[in-house]
């Protein structure tokens, strides 16, 4: 099969068949993106999924309580089907909120 590929000229620029190429060395041999793009990636914030709390009690005070626990501004929105949608700003805040919800025995999902 190697001879067929070389006869057709598909892989004439490489001495190895596709199964013999080491992907790590191939990626290292390719030129990377410009350094300006790398600085933009450092400024991007990571997406944090919202948390849905089923049948919450004391809805107006819950975001304030979660803000005190996480030391960050937590916002939320009441949904049609008795669910509170919480928007944590950071992954750390999301983890802290999930731990508090689990500790208090409330039902939630992301």
C-alpha positions as CSV (number, residue, x, y, z in Angstrom):
1,X,0.0,0.0,0.0
2,X,3.0,2.3,0.7
3,X,4.0,1.9,-3.0
4,X,0.6,2.9,-4.2
5,X,0.6,6.1,-2.2
6,X,4.1,7.0,-3.4
7,X,3.2,6.2,-7.0
8,X,0.3,8.6,-6.9
9,X,2.4,11.2,-5.3
10,X,0.1,11.7,-2.3
11,X,2.8,11.2,0.3
12,X,5.9,11.9,-1.8
13,X,6.9,14.7,0.5
14,X,7.2,12.3,3.5
15,X,9.1,9.1,3.9
16,X,6.6,7.6,6.4
17,X,3.1,6.3,6.0
18,X,0.4,8.1,8.0
19,X,0.3,5.4,10.6
20,X,4.0,5.9,11.3
21,X,3.9,9.6,11.9
22,X,4.4,10.7,15.6
23,X,1.7,13.3,16.2
24,X,3.7,15.1,19.0
25,X,6.8,15.6,16.8
26,X,4.5,16.6,13.9
27,X,2.8,19.3,16.0
28,X,6.2,20.5,17.3
29,X,7.5,20.9,13.8
30,X,4.5,23.0,12.7
31,X,4.7,26.8,13.2
32,X,2.6,28.0,16.1
33,X,0.1,30.9,16.1
34,X,1.4,34.4,16.5
35,X,2.3,35.6,20.0
36,X,-0.4,38.3,19.8
37,X,-3.0,35.6,19.7
38,X,-1.6,33.9,22.8
39,X,-2.0,37.1,24.8
40,X,-5.7,37.2,23.9
41,X,-6.2,33.7,25.1
42,X,-4.8,34.6,28.5
43,X,-7.4,37.4,28.8
44,X,-10.3,35.2,28.0
45,X,-12.4,34.0,31.0
46,X,-13.4,30.4,31.2
47,X,-17.1,29.6,30.7
48,X,-18.9,28.7,34.0
49,X,-22.2,26.9,33.6
50,X,-25.2,28.2,35.5
51,X,-26.6,26.3,38.5
52,X,-30.3,25.4,38.7
53,X,-31.8,25.1,42.1
54,X,-35.1,23.2,42.3
55,X,-37.9,24.6,44.5
56,X,-35.8,27.2,46.4
57,X,-36.9,28.7,49.6
58,X,-36.4,32.4,50.4
59,X,-35.4,33.3,46.9
60,X,-34.7,37.1,47.3
61,X,-32.1,36.5,50.0
62,X,-30.4,33.4,48.5
63,X,-28.2,35.2,46.0
64,X,-27.1,37.6,48.7
65,X,-26.2,34.7,51.0
66,X,-24.2,33.0,48.2
67,X,-22.5,36.3,47.5
68,X,-21.4,36.5,51.2
69,X,-20.1,32.9,51.1
70,X,-18.1,33.3,47.8
71,X,-17.1,36.9,48.3
72,X,-18.2,37.6,44.7
73,X,-21.3,39.1,43.2
74,X,-23.8,36.3,42.4
75,X,-26.8,36.9,40.2
76,X,-29.8,34.7,39.7
77,X,-33.1,34.5,37.8
78,X,-36.3,32.7,38.7
79,X,-37.5,30.4,36.0
80,X,-41.0,29.4,35.1
81,X,-40.9,25.9,36.6
82,X,-40.0,26.8,40.2
83,X,-36.2,26.8,39.5
84,X,-33.7,29.4,40.4
85,X,-30.9,29.9,37.9
86,X,-27.7,31.1,39.5
87,X,-24.8,32.6,37.5
88,X,-21.5,32.2,39.3
89,X,-18.7,34.4,37.9
90,X,-15.8,32.0,38.4
91,X,-15.2,28.3,38.6
92,X,-14.1,28.6,42.2
93,X,-17.4,30.3,43.1
94,X,-19.3,27.6,41.2
95,X,-17.6,24.9,43.2
96,X,-18.2,26.7,46.5
97,X,-21.9,27.1,45.7
98,X,-22.3,23.5,44.6
99,X,-20.7,22.4,47.9
100,X,-23.0,24.6,49.9
101,X,-26.1,23.3,48.1
102,X,-25.0,19.7,48.6
103,X,-24.3,20.4,52.3
104,X,-27.7,21.9,52.8
105,X,-29.5,19.0,51.1
106,X,-31.0,21.1,48.3
107,X,-31.6,19.6,44.8
108,X,-29.7,21.2,42.0
109,X,-28.0,20.6,38.6
110,X,-25.9,22.4,36.1
